[in-house]
């Protein structure tokens, strides 16, 4: 597997999962926090990707 | 009258509790999730037990490197400490000759990120198990 996007999504999934399970006790809260964190990771990556689009100048 | 309290020697129960905590943290470090399973948090323990070693294994599969403890290079030493956070899997990987790391591989940096972060996340899990045992959570 060499797709950067897939690897980044996989990494974001694991980190979100572990953080959510540490931070929350109820499965419903864990799913909500984990989903939000995963979405945040992916959104941040997309936004940063667009900001980096002009580089190298 | 002095406000200072005189030190009270630890009782046998307190000493045995602190010994249990050390054992719990050690178990939680060696096997991710073991501390939570020990404390009866089965759902959390099983998730850590699957997710963290899997993350570490993916890091190895992506040609990541198990960094050696080189005191001459502080950054490499810090990376080794972070990877050591995963516990037994680090030693198993080293013993099996995995984690040589191929810097030419496209996925080399991703592999390192998976290995290092898996170790650091397990250290957070150990701290969480400690907090649960102390009744803070």
N, CA and C atoms of all chains as a GROMACS GRO file, in nm:
protein
  582
    1UNK      N    1   0.086  -0.120   0.000
    1UNK     CA    2   0.000   0.000   0.000
    1UNK      C    3   0.088   0.124   0.000
    2UNK      N    4   0.080   0.201  -0.107
    2UNK     CA    5   0.167   0.318  -0.117
    2UNK      C    6   0.089   0.448  -0.133
    3UNK      N    7  -0.043   0.440  -0.120
    3UNK     CA    8  -0.123   0.561  -0.134
    3UNK      C    9  -0.106   0.648  -0.010
    4UNK      N   10  -0.057   0.769  -0.030
    4UNK     CA   11  -0.036   0.860   0.084
    4UNK      C   12  -0.168   0.892   0.154
    5UNK      N   13  -0.272   0.910   0.073
    5UNK     CA   14  -0.402   0.946   0.132
    5UNK      C   15  -0.455   0.832   0.219
    6UNK      N   16  -0.444   0.709   0.168
    6UNK     CA   17  -0.492   0.594   0.246
    6UNK      C   18  -0.411   0.574   0.374
    7UNK      N   19  -0.280   0.590   0.361
    7UNK     CA   20  -0.194   0.574   0.480
    7UNK      C   21  -0.224   0.681   0.583
    8UNK      N   22  -0.247   0.802   0.535
    8UNK     CA   23  -0.280   0.911   0.627
    8UNK      C   24  -0.415   0.884   0.695
    9UNK      N   25  -0.511   0.835   0.618
    9UNK     CA   26  -0.643   0.803   0.675
    9UNK      C   27  -0.631   0.691   0.778
   10UNK      N   28  -0.548   0.592   0.748
   10UNK     CA   29  -0.526   0.480   0.842
   10UNK      C   30  -0.462   0.531   0.972
   11UNK      N   31  -0.364   0.616   0.956
   11UNK     CA   32  -0.296   0.674   1.073
   11UNK      C   33  -0.395   0.756   1.157
   12UNK      N   34  -0.474   0.839   1.088
   12UNK     CA   35  -0.574   0.922   1.158
   12UNK      C   36  -0.676   0.834   1.229
   13UNK      N   37  -0.714   0.723   1.166
   13UNK     CA   38  -0.812   0.632   1.226
   13UNK      C   39  -0.758   0.576   1.358
   14UNK      N   40  -0.635   0.526   1.357
   14UNK     CA   41  -0.579   0.465   1.478
   14UNK      C   42  -0.563   0.568   1.590
   15UNK      N   43  -0.511   0.684   1.555
   15UNK     CA   44  -0.489   0.786   1.658
   15UNK      C   45  -0.623   0.832   1.717
   16UNK      N   46  -0.722   0.854   1.631
   16UNK     CA   47  -0.855   0.896   1.677
   16UNK      C   48  -0.917   0.789   1.766
   17UNK      N   49  -0.904   0.664   1.724
   17UNK     CA   50  -0.961   0.552   1.800
   17UNK      C   51  -0.904   0.548   1.942
   18UNK      N   52  -0.771   0.552   1.952
   18UNK     CA   53  -0.707   0.538   2.084
   18UNK      C   54  -0.738   0.659   2.171
   19UNK      N   55  -0.730   0.779   2.114
   19UNK     CA   56  -0.762   0.898   2.193
   19UNK      C   57  -0.906   0.896   2.242
   20UNK      N   58  -0.998   0.859   2.154
   20UNK     CA   59  -1.140   0.858   2.192
   20UNK      C   60  -1.166   0.755   2.302
   21UNK      N   61  -1.103   0.640   2.292
   21UNK     CA   62  -1.125   0.535   2.392
   21UNK      C   63  -1.062   0.574   2.526
   22UNK      N   64  -0.950   0.646   2.521
   22UNK     CA   65  -0.889   0.693   2.646
   22UNK      C   66  -0.978   0.801   2.711
   23UNK      N   67  -1.025   0.893   2.628
   23UNK     CA   68  -1.093   1.011   2.682
   23UNK      C   69  -1.236   0.985   2.730
   24UNK      N   70  -1.306   0.893   2.666
   24UNK     CA   71  -1.448   0.872   2.697
   24UNK      C   72  -1.474   0.728   2.743
   25UNK      N   73  -1.576   0.712   2.825
   25UNK     CA   74  -1.608   0.580   2.877
   25UNK      C   75  -1.724   0.512   2.803
   26UNK      N   76  -1.820   0.592   2.758
   26UNK     CA   77  -1.937   0.535   2.691
   26UNK      C   78  -1.910   0.516   2.542
   27UNK      N   79  -1.947   0.399   2.485
   27UNK     CA   80  -1.922   0.374   2.343
   27UNK      C   81  -1.979   0.483   2.251
   28UNK      N   82  -2.095   0.536   2.290
   28UNK     CA   83  -2.157   0.642   2.208
   28UNK      C   84  -2.070   0.768   2.206
   29UNK      N   85  -2.019   0.806   2.323
   29UNK     CA   86  -1.932   0.924   2.332
   29UNK      C   87  -1.800   0.899   2.261
   30UNK      N   88  -1.750   0.774   2.273
   30UNK     CA   89  -1.625   0.739   2.207
   30UNK      C   90  -1.640   0.752   2.055
   31UNK      N   91  -1.753   0.701   2.004
   31UNK     CA   92  -1.777   0.706   1.859
   31UNK      C   93  -1.788   0.851   1.812
   32UNK      N   94  -1.856   0.933   1.891
   32UNK     CA   95  -1.873   1.073   1.852
   32UNK      C   96  -1.738   1.146   1.851
   33UNK      N   97  -1.661   1.133   1.960
   33UNK     CA   98  -1.532   1.201   1.967
   33UNK      C   99  -1.435   1.148   1.863
   34UNK      N  100  -1.432   1.015   1.848
   34UNK     CA  101  -1.344   0.954   1.749
   34UNK      C  102  -1.377   1.002   1.608
   35UNK      N  103  -1.505   1.007   1.575
   35UNK     CA  104  -1.549   1.053   1.444
   35UNK      C  105  -1.510   1.197   1.420
   36UNK      N  106  -1.530   1.279   1.522
   36UNK     CA  107  -1.494   1.421   1.508
   36UNK      C  108  -1.344   1.440   1.490
   37UNK      N  109  -1.266   1.362   1.566
   37UNK     CA  110  -1.120   1.373   1.553
   37UNK      C  111  -1.074   1.325   1.417
   38UNK      N  112  -1.131   1.214   1.372
   38UNK     CA  113  -1.092   1.161   1.240
   38UNK      C  114  -1.126   1.262   1.131
   39UNK      N  115  -1.247   1.318   1.140
   39UNK     CA  116  -1.288   1.420   1.042
   39UNK      C  117  -1.196   1.541   1.048
   40UNK      N  118  -1.159   1.579   1.168
   40UNK     CA  119  -1.069   1.694   1.186
   40UNK      C  120  -0.933   1.669   1.124
   41UNK      N  121  -0.881   1.548   1.143
   41UNK     CA  122  -0.751   1.512   1.084
   41UNK      C  123  -0.759   1.522   0.930
   42UNK      N  124  -0.864   1.463   0.874
   42UNK     CA  125  -0.876   1.459   0.728
   42UNK      C  126  -0.897   1.598   0.671
   43UNK      N  127  -0.980   1.676   0.739
   43UNK     CA  128  -1.006   1.813   0.692
   43UNK      C  129  -0.879   1.897   0.699
   44UNK      N  130  -0.807   1.885   0.810
   44UNK     CA  131  -0.683   1.961   0.826
   44UNK      C  132  -0.582   1.923   0.718
   45UNK      N  133  -0.576   1.793   0.686
   45UNK     CA  134  -0.482   1.747   0.583
   45UNK      C  135  -0.520   1.804   0.447
   46UNK      N  136  -0.652   1.806   0.418
   46UNK     CA  137  -0.697   1.860   0.289
   46UNK      C  138  -0.668   2.010   0.280
   47UNK      N  139  -0.695   2.082   0.389
   47UNK     CA  140  -0.672   2.227   0.389
   47UNK      C  141  -0.522   2.257   0.374
   48UNK      N  142  -0.440   2.185   0.451
   48UNK     CA  143  -0.295   2.206   0.443
   48UNK      C  144  -0.243   2.170   0.304
   49UNK      N  145  -0.302   2.063   0.247
   49UNK     CA  146  -0.263   2.022   0.112
   49UNK      C  147  -0.288   2.132   0.011
   50UNK      N  148  -0.404   2.199   0.022
   50UNK     CA  149  -0.435   2.308  -0.070
   50UNK      C  150  -0.343   2.427  -0.046
   51UNK      N  151  -0.309   2.454   0.079
   51UNK     CA  152  -0.216   2.564   0.108
   51UNK      C  153  -0.078   2.537   0.049
   52UNK      N  154  -0.041   2.409   0.044
   52UNK     CA  155   0.091   2.374  -0.008
   52UNK      C  156   0.092   2.361  -0.160
   53UNK      N  157  -0.023   2.374  -0.222
   53UNK     CA  158  -0.034   2.352  -0.367
   53UNK      C  159   0.065   2.436  -0.448
   54UNK      N  160   0.084   2.567  -0.412
   54UNK     CA  161   0.176   2.647  -0.496
   54UNK      C  162   0.323   2.612  -0.479
   55UNK      N  163   0.358   2.530  -0.380
   55UNK     CA  164   0.499   2.501  -0.354
   55UNK      C  165   0.546   2.378  -0.432
   56UNK      N  166   0.667   2.369  -0.476
   56UNK     CA  167   0.769   2.474  -0.470
   56UNK      C  168   0.738   2.585  -0.569
   57UNK      N  169   0.765   2.708  -0.526
   57UNK     CA  170   0.728   2.825  -0.607
   57UNK      C  171   0.810   2.830  -0.735
   58UNK      N  172   0.147   2.651   6.791
   58UNK     CA  173   0.123   2.519   6.735
   58UNK      C  174   0.166   2.514   6.588
   59UNK      N  175   0.240   2.414   6.553
   59UNK     CA  176   0.291   2.405   6.416
   59UNK      C  177   0.182   2.350   6.322
   60UNK      N  178   0.177   2.409   6.197
   60UNK     CA  179   0.080   2.361   6.098
   60UNK      C  180   0.130   2.237   6.026
   61UNK      N  181   0.260   2.212   6.037
   61UNK     CA  182   0.318   2.099   5.962
   61UNK      C  183   0.275   1.966   6.022
   62UNK      N  184   0.242   1.875   5.935
   62UNK     CA  185   0.204   1.740   5.980
   62UNK      C  186   0.329   1.654   5.987
   63UNK      N  187   0.336   1.573   6.088
   63UNK     CA  188   0.451   1.483   6.097
   63UNK      C  189   0.433   1.370   5.997
   64UNK      N  190   0.542   1.326   5.931
   64UNK     CA  191   0.529   1.219   5.832
   64UNK      C  192   0.482   1.089   5.896
   65UNK      N  193   0.385   1.027   5.827
   65UNK     CA  194   0.330   0.901   5.878
   65UNK      C  195   0.391   0.787   5.798
   66UNK      N  196   0.450   0.689   5.861
   66UNK     CA  197   0.508   0.578   5.784
   66UNK      C  198   0.399   0.503   5.706
   67UNK      N  199   0.434   0.461   5.583
   67UNK     CA  200   0.338   0.390   5.499
   67UNK      C  201   0.299   0.258   5.563
   68UNK      N  202   0.171   0.229   5.559
   68UNK     CA  203   0.125   0.101   5.615
   68UNK      C  204   0.155  -0.011   5.516
   69UNK      N  205   0.140  -0.133   5.562
   69UNK     CA  206   0.165  -0.249   5.474
   69UNK      C  207   0.068  -0.248   5.357
   70UNK      N  208  -0.059  -0.210   5.386
   70UNK     CA  209  -0.160  -0.209   5.279
   70UNK      C  210  -0.123  -0.106   5.172
   71UNK      N  211  -0.074   0.012   5.217
   71UNK     CA  212  -0.036   0.116   5.120
   71UNK      C  213   0.082   0.070   5.036
   72UNK      N  214   0.178   0.005   5.103
   72UNK     CA  215   0.296  -0.043   5.031
   72UNK      C  216   0.258  -0.150   4.929
   73UNK      N  217   0.167  -0.239   4.970
   73UNK     CA  218   0.127  -0.346   4.879
   73UNK      C  219   0.045  -0.288   4.764
   74UNK      N  220  -0.032  -0.181   4.793
   74UNK     CA  221  -0.109  -0.116   4.685
   74UNK      C  222  -0.015  -0.051   4.585
   75UNK      N  223   0.092   0.014   4.636
   75UNK     CA  224   0.186   0.079   4.546
   75UNK      C  225   0.262  -0.026   4.464
   76UNK      N  226   0.292  -0.141   4.524
   76UNK     CA  227   0.354  -0.250   4.448
   76UNK      C  228   0.263  -0.301   4.339
   77UNK      N  229   0.134  -0.309   4.370
   77UNK     CA  230   0.035  -0.351   4.270
   77UNK      C  231   0.026  -0.254   4.155
   78UNK      N  232   0.037  -0.124   4.188
   78UNK     CA  233   0.030  -0.021   4.084
   78UNK      C  234   0.149  -0.032   3.988
   79UNK      N  235   0.266  -0.057   4.047
   79UNK     CA  236   0.386  -0.071   3.963
   79UNK      C  237   0.370  -0.190   3.870
   80UNK      N  238   0.319  -0.300   3.925
   80UNK     CA  239   0.297  -0.422   3.845
   80UNK      C  240   0.194  -0.396   3.735
   81UNK      N  241   0.090  -0.323   3.772
   81UNK     CA  242  -0.015  -0.290   3.674
   81UNK      C  243   0.042  -0.207   3.559
   82UNK      N  244   0.121  -0.105   3.593
   82UNK     CA  245   0.180  -0.019   3.490
   82UNK      C  246   0.277  -0.099   3.403
   83UNK      N  247   0.352  -0.187   3.466
   83UNK     CA  248   0.448  -0.270   3.391
   83UNK      C  249   0.374  -0.361   3.293
   84UNK      N  250   0.266  -0.424   3.342
   84UNK     CA  251   0.187  -0.513   3.255
   84UNK      C  252   0.126  -0.434   3.141
   85UNK      N  253   0.078  -0.312   3.173
   85UNK     CA  254   0.014  -0.229   3.072
   85UNK      C  255   0.114  -0.185   2.966
   86UNK      N  256   0.239  -0.166   3.007
   86UNK     CA  257   0.343  -0.126   2.911
   86UNK      C  258   0.383  -0.246   2.824
   87UNK      N  259   0.405  -0.362   2.888
   87UNK     CA  260   0.453  -0.479   2.813
   87UNK      C  261   0.350  -0.525   2.711
   88UNK      N  262   0.224  -0.536   2.754
   88UNK     CA  263   0.116  -0.578   2.664
   88UNK      C  264   0.012  -0.465   2.661
   89UNK      N  265   0.001  -0.392   2.550
   89UNK     CA  266  -0.095  -0.282   2.544
   89UNK      C  267  -0.237  -0.330   2.582
   90UNK      N  268  -0.299  -0.258   2.673
   90UNK     CA  269  -0.437  -0.292   2.712
   90UNK      C  270  -0.446  -0.387   2.830
   91UNK      N  271  -0.333  -0.447   2.869
   91UNK     CA  272  -0.336  -0.546   2.978
   91UNK      C  273  -0.380  -0.481   3.110
   92UNK      N  274  -0.338  -0.357   3.131
   92UNK     CA  275  -0.375  -0.287   3.254
   92UNK      C  276  -0.526  -0.266   3.263
   93UNK      N  277  -0.587  -0.228   3.152
   93UNK     CA  278  -0.732  -0.206   3.151
   93UNK      C  279  -0.807  -0.339   3.168
   94UNK      N  280  -0.756  -0.444   3.104
   94UNK     CA  281  -0.819  -0.576   3.120
   94UNK      C  282  -0.810  -0.621   3.266
   95UNK      N  283  -0.696  -0.596   3.327
   95UNK     CA  284  -0.674  -0.630   3.468
   95UNK      C  285  -0.775  -0.558   3.557
   96UNK      N  286  -0.804  -0.432   3.521
   96UNK     CA  287  -0.896  -0.351   3.602
   96UNK      C  288  -1.042  -0.375   3.566
   97UNK      N  289  -1.067  -0.467   3.476
   97UNK     CA  290  -1.205  -0.501   3.439
   97UNK      C  291  -1.264  -0.412   3.332
   98UNK      N  292  -1.182  -0.325   3.271
   98UNK     CA  293  -1.231  -0.241   3.159
   98UNK      C  294  -1.207  -0.319   3.029
   99UNK      N  295  -1.294  -0.418   3.008
   99UNK     CA  296  -1.270  -0.512   2.900
   99UNK      C  297  -1.276  -0.447   2.761
  100UNK      N  298  -1.376  -0.360   2.739
  100UNK     CA  299  -1.391  -0.298   2.607
  100UNK      C  300  -1.268  -0.216   2.570
  101UNK      N  301  -1.224  -0.132   2.665
  101UNK     CA  302  -1.106  -0.048   2.638
  101UNK      C  303  -0.982  -0.134   2.620
  102UNK      N  304  -0.964  -0.232   2.709
  102UNK     CA  305  -0.847  -0.319   2.702
  102UNK      C  306  -0.836  -0.391   2.570
  103UNK      N  307  -0.949  -0.444   2.522
  103UNK     CA  308  -0.945  -0.520   2.396
  103UNK      C  309  -0.913  -0.428   2.278
  104UNK      N  310  -0.968  -0.306   2.281
  104UNK     CA  311  -0.939  -0.212   2.171
  104UNK      C  312  -0.790  -0.179   2.169
  105UNK      N  313  -0.732  -0.151   2.286
  105UNK     CA  314  -0.588  -0.120   2.291
  105UNK      C  315  -0.505  -0.242   2.249
  106UNK      N  316  -0.549  -0.358   2.294
  106UNK     CA  317  -0.476  -0.482   2.266
  106UNK      C  318  -0.470  -0.511   2.116
  107UNK      N  319  -0.573  -0.472   2.044
  107UNK     CA  320  -0.576  -0.496   1.899
  107UNK      C  321  -0.513  -0.378   1.824
  108UNK      N  322  -0.556  -0.255   1.858
  108UNK     CA  323  -0.519  -0.138   1.778
  108UNK      C  324  -0.369  -0.106   1.784
  109UNK      N  325  -0.311  -0.107   1.903
  109UNK     CA  326  -0.172  -0.061   1.914
  109UNK      C  327  -0.071  -0.157   1.853
  110UNK      N  328  -0.079  -0.289   1.883
  110UNK     CA  329   0.014  -0.379   1.814
  110UNK      C  330  -0.007  -0.381   1.663
  111UNK      N  331  -0.134  -0.364   1.620
  111UNK     CA  332  -0.162  -0.360   1.476
  111UNK      C  333  -0.095  -0.238   1.412
  112UNK      N  334  -0.105  -0.126   1.481
  112UNK     CA  335  -0.041  -0.003   1.432
  112UNK      C  336   0.110  -0.023   1.422
  113UNK      N  337   0.166  -0.087   1.523
  113UNK     CA  338   0.310  -0.114   1.524
  113UNK      C  339   0.349  -0.207   1.409
  114UNK      N  340   0.267  -0.312   1.388
  114UNK     CA  341   0.294  -0.408   1.281
  114UNK      C  342   0.285  -0.339   1.144
  115UNK      N  343   0.189  -0.250   1.128
  115UNK     CA  344   0.177  -0.177   1.001
  115UNK      C  345   0.302  -0.092   0.980
  116UNK      N  346   0.351  -0.031   1.087
  116UNK     CA  347   0.474   0.049   1.078
  116UNK      C  348   0.592  -0.034   1.030
  117UNK      N  349   0.601  -0.157   1.080
  117UNK     CA  350   0.709  -0.246   1.036
  117UNK      C  351   0.689  -0.286   0.889
  118UNK      N  352   0.563  -0.314   0.853
  118UNK     CA  353   0.533  -0.354   0.715
  118UNK      C  354   0.562  -0.240   0.617
  119UNK      N  355   0.555  -0.117   0.665
  119UNK     CA  356   0.579  -0.001   0.578
  119UNK      C  357   0.728   0.036   0.573
  120UNK      N  358   0.812  -0.057   0.611
  120UNK     CA  359   0.959  -0.038   0.606
  120UNK      C  360   1.009   0.065   0.706
  121UNK      N  361   0.933   0.083   0.816
  121UNK     CA  362   0.980   0.173   0.921
  121UNK      C  363   1.099   0.112   0.993
  122UNK      N  364   1.169   0.196   1.068
  122UNK     CA  365   1.293   0.151   1.133
  122UNK      C  366   1.276   0.143   1.285
  123UNK      N  367   1.325   0.035   1.344
  123UNK     CA  368   1.333   0.028   1.490
  123UNK      C  369   1.466   0.092   1.528
  124UNK      N  370   1.459   0.213   1.580
  124UNK     CA  371   1.580   0.291   1.603
  124UNK      C  372   1.659   0.235   1.721
  125UNK      N  373   1.792   0.233   1.708
  125UNK     CA  374   1.877   0.186   1.819
  125UNK      C  375   1.899   0.298   1.920
  126UNK      N  376   1.945   0.261   2.039
  126UNK     CA  377   1.975   0.362   2.141
  126UNK      C  378   2.117   0.415   2.118
  127UNK      N  379   2.126   0.520   2.036
  127UNK     CA  380   2.255   0.583   2.010
  127UNK      C  381   2.260   0.716   2.084
  128UNK      N  382   2.337   0.718   2.192
  128UNK     CA  383   2.342   0.841   2.271
  128UNK      C  384   2.411   0.954   2.195
  129UNK      N  385   2.490   0.919   2.094
  129UNK     CA  386   2.560   1.022   2.017
  129UNK      C  387   2.462   1.104   1.934
  130UNK      N  388   2.353   1.040   1.894
  130UNK     CA  389   2.251   1.110   1.814
  130UNK      C  390   2.123   1.118   1.897
  131UNK      N  391   2.099   1.234   1.955
  131UNK     CA  392   1.986   1.250   2.048
  131UNK      C  393   1.851   1.222   1.983
  132UNK      N  394   1.836   1.265   1.857
  132UNK     CA  395   1.708   1.247   1.789
  132UNK      C  396   1.676   1.098   1.771
  133UNK      N  397   1.777   1.022   1.731
  133UNK     CA  398   1.760   0.877   1.715
  133UNK      C  399   1.728   0.813   1.849
  134UNK      N  400   1.793   0.863   1.955
  134UNK     CA  401   1.772   0.810   2.089
  134UNK      C  402   1.627   0.836   2.135
  135UNK      N  403   1.579   0.956   2.107
  135UNK     CA  404   1.440   0.990   2.143
  135UNK      C  405   1.341   0.903   2.066
  136UNK      N  406   1.371   0.881   1.938
  136UNK     CA  407   1.283   0.796   1.856
  136UNK      C  408   1.282   0.653   1.911
  137UNK      N  409   1.398   0.607   1.955
  137UNK     CA  410   1.407   0.472   2.013
  137UNK      C  411   1.324   0.464   2.142
  138UNK      N  412   1.332   0.567   2.224
  138UNK     CA  413   1.252   0.569   2.348
  138UNK      C  414   1.102   0.566   2.316
  139UNK      N  415   1.063   0.645   2.216
  139UNK     CA  416   0.921   0.650   2.178
  139UNK      C  417   0.874   0.512   2.130
  140UNK      N  418   0.957   0.447   2.047
  140UNK     CA  419   0.919   0.314   1.996
  140UNK      C  420   0.916   0.210   2.107
  141UNK      N  421   1.004   0.226   2.204
  141UNK     CA  422   1.010   0.132   2.316
  141UNK      C  423   0.880   0.136   2.398
  142UNK      N  424   0.805   0.244   2.384
  142UNK     CA  425   0.679   0.258   2.456
  142UNK      C  426   0.579   0.148   2.427
  143UNK      N  427   0.595   0.079   2.314
  143UNK     CA  428   0.499  -0.027   2.279
  143UNK      C  429   0.522  -0.154   2.360
  144UNK      N  430   0.638  -0.165   2.425
  144UNK     CA  431   0.663  -0.278   2.515
  144UNK      C  432   0.720  -0.400   2.446
  145UNK      N  433   0.658  -0.516   2.470
  145UNK     CA  434   0.714  -0.645   2.423
  145UNK      C  435   0.728  -0.649   2.272
  146UNK      N  436   0.639  -0.582   2.199
  146UNK     CA  437   0.644  -0.586   2.053
  146UNK      C  438   0.775  -0.528   2.001
  147UNK      N  439   0.830  -0.430   2.070
  147UNK     CA  440   0.958  -0.370   2.028
  147UNK      C  441   1.069  -0.475   2.034
  148UNK      N  442   1.073  -0.549   2.146
  148UNK     CA  443   1.178  -0.650   2.162
  148UNK      C  444   1.156  -0.767   2.067
  149UNK      N  445   1.029  -0.804   2.047
  149UNK     CA  446   0.997  -0.913   1.953
  149UNK      C  447   1.040  -0.874   1.812
  150UNK      N  448   1.010  -0.752   1.772
  150UNK     CA  449   1.048  -0.704   1.639
  150UNK      C  450   1.199  -0.703   1.622
  151UNK      N  451   1.269  -0.656   1.724
  151UNK     CA  452   1.416  -0.652   1.717
  151UNK      C  453   1.473  -0.793   1.710
  152UNK      N  454   1.418  -0.884   1.793
  152UNK     CA  455   1.470  -1.021   1.798
  152UNK      C  456   1.448  -1.093   1.665
  153UNK      N  457   1.337  -1.059   1.598
  153UNK     CA  458   1.306  -1.125   1.470
  153UNK      C  459   1.378  -1.059   1.353
  154UNK      N  460   1.454  -0.957   1.382
  154UNK     CA  461   1.529  -0.889   1.276
  154UNK      C  462   1.443  -0.798   1.190
  155UNK      N  463   1.327  -0.761   1.242
  155UNK     CA  464   1.239  -0.669   1.167
  155UNK      C  465   1.280  -0.525   1.200
  156UNK      N  466   1.227  -0.434   1.121
  156UNK     CA  467   1.252  -0.293   1.150
  156UNK      C  468   1.390  -0.246   1.111
  157UNK      N  469   1.446  -0.308   1.006
  157UNK     CA  470   1.576  -0.260   0.956
  157UNK      C  471   1.559  -0.121   0.896
  158UNK      N  472   1.444  -0.098   0.836
  158UNK     CA  473   1.415   0.032   0.779
  158UNK      C  474   1.487   0.054   0.647
  159UNK      N  475   1.408   0.076   0.541
  159UNK     CA  476   1.468   0.103   0.410
  159UNK      C  477   1.438   0.249   0.376
  160UNK      N  478   1.542   0.331   0.388
  160UNK     CA  479   1.524   0.475   0.369
  160UNK      C  480   1.482   0.509   0.225
  161UNK      N  481   1.507   0.414   0.133
  161UNK     CA  482   1.470   0.439  -0.008
  161UNK      C  483   1.322   0.410  -0.033
  162UNK      N  484   1.258   0.340   0.062
  162UNK     CA  485   1.116   0.305   0.042
  162UNK      C  486   1.029   0.429   0.050
  163UNK      N  487   0.927   0.434  -0.035
  163UNK     CA  488   0.836   0.548  -0.037
  163UNK      C  489   0.766   0.563   0.098
  164UNK      N  490   0.742   0.449   0.163
  164UNK     CA  491   0.663   0.450   0.287
  164UNK      C  492   0.748   0.458   0.413
  165UNK      N  493   0.880   0.480   0.398
  165UNK     CA  494   0.972   0.479   0.513
  165UNK      C  495   0.927   0.575   0.624
  166UNK      N  496   0.897   0.699   0.587
  166UNK     CA  497   0.859   0.798   0.689
  166UNK      C  498   0.724   0.766   0.752
  167UNK      N  499   0.633   0.713   0.669
  167UNK     CA  500   0.504   0.671   0.724
  167UNK      C  501   0.524   0.558   0.824
  168UNK      N  502   0.612   0.464   0.789
  168UNK     CA  503   0.641   0.353   0.880
  168UNK      C  504   0.695   0.403   1.012
  169UNK      N  505   0.787   0.497   1.006
  169UNK     CA  506   0.842   0.554   1.130
  169UNK      C  507   0.734   0.624   1.212
  170UNK      N  508   0.646   0.697   1.144
  170UNK     CA  509   0.538   0.767   1.215
  170UNK      C  510   0.447   0.666   1.286
  171UNK      N  511   0.415   0.556   1.219
  171UNK     CA  512   0.331   0.453   1.281
  171UNK      C  513   0.401   0.391   1.402
  172UNK      N  514   0.530   0.359   1.388
  172UNK     CA  515   0.604   0.294   1.497
  172UNK      C  516   0.616   0.386   1.618
  173UNK      N  517   0.655   0.510   1.592
  173UNK     CA  518   0.678   0.605   1.702
  173UNK      C  519   0.547   0.639   1.773
  174UNK      N  520   0.443   0.667   1.695
  174UNK     CA  521   0.317   0.707   1.756
  174UNK      C  522   0.250   0.590   1.829
  175UNK      N  523   0.267   0.469   1.779
  175UNK     CA  524   0.212   0.352   1.851
  175UNK      C  525   0.275   0.343   1.990
  176UNK      N  526   0.407   0.364   1.998
  176UNK     CA  527   0.476   0.360   2.128
  176UNK      C  528   0.429   0.471   2.220
  177UNK      N  529   0.416   0.592   2.165
  177UNK     CA  530   0.373   0.705   2.249
  177UNK      C  531   0.229   0.688   2.296
  178UNK      N  532   0.143   0.636   2.208
  178UNK     CA  533   0.004   0.613   2.248
  178UNK      C  534  -0.004   0.509   2.360
  179UNK      N  535   0.082   0.408   2.352
  179UNK     CA  536   0.080   0.306   2.459
  179UNK      C  537   0.122   0.367   2.593
  180UNK      N  538   0.212   0.463   2.589
  180UNK     CA  539   0.251   0.529   2.715
  180UNK      C  540   0.131   0.606   2.773
  181UNK      N  541   0.051   0.667   2.685
  181UNK     CA  542  -0.072   0.734   2.732
  181UNK      C  543  -0.168   0.632   2.793
  182UNK      N  544  -0.174   0.515   2.731
  182UNK     CA  545  -0.262   0.409   2.782
  182UNK      C  546  -0.215   0.364   2.922
  183UNK      N  547  -0.083   0.356   2.941
  183UNK     CA  548  -0.029   0.319   3.073
  183UNK      C  549  -0.070   0.424   3.177
  184UNK      N  550  -0.058   0.551   3.141
  184UNK     CA  551  -0.096   0.658   3.235
  184UNK      C  552  -0.246   0.651   3.265
  185UNK      N  553  -0.326   0.620   3.162
  185UNK     CA  554  -0.471   0.608   3.183
  185UNK      C  555  -0.503   0.493   3.278
  186UNK      N  556  -0.434   0.380   3.260
  186UNK     CA  557  -0.456   0.264   3.350
  186UNK      C  558  -0.420   0.302   3.494
  187UNK      N  559  -0.312   0.377   3.509
  187UNK     CA  560  -0.269   0.423   3.642
  187UNK      C  561  -0.378   0.511   3.705
  188UNK      N  562  -0.432   0.604   3.625
  188UNK     CA  563  -0.538   0.693   3.676
  188UNK      C  564  -0.662   0.614   3.717
  189UNK      N  565  -0.698   0.516   3.636
  189UNK     CA  566  -0.815   0.434   3.668
  189UNK      C  567  -0.792   0.358   3.799
  190UNK      N  568  -0.670   0.303   3.814
  190UNK     CA  569  -0.639   0.226   3.936
  190UNK      C  570  -0.640   0.316   4.059
  191UNK      N  571  -0.600   0.441   4.042
  191UNK     CA  572  -0.598   0.534   4.154
  191UNK      C  573  -0.738   0.591   4.185
  192UNK      N  574  -0.835   0.559   4.099
  192UNK     CA  575  -0.971   0.606   4.120
  192UNK      C  576  -0.995   0.748   4.072
  193UNK      N  577  -0.906   0.799   3.988
  193UNK     CA  578  -0.922   0.935   3.937
  193UNK      C  579  -1.018   0.940   3.820
  194UNK      N  580  -1.045   0.826   3.759
  194UNK     CA  581  -1.137   0.823   3.644
  194UNK      C  582  -1.249   0.723   3.670
   0.00000   0.00000   0.00000
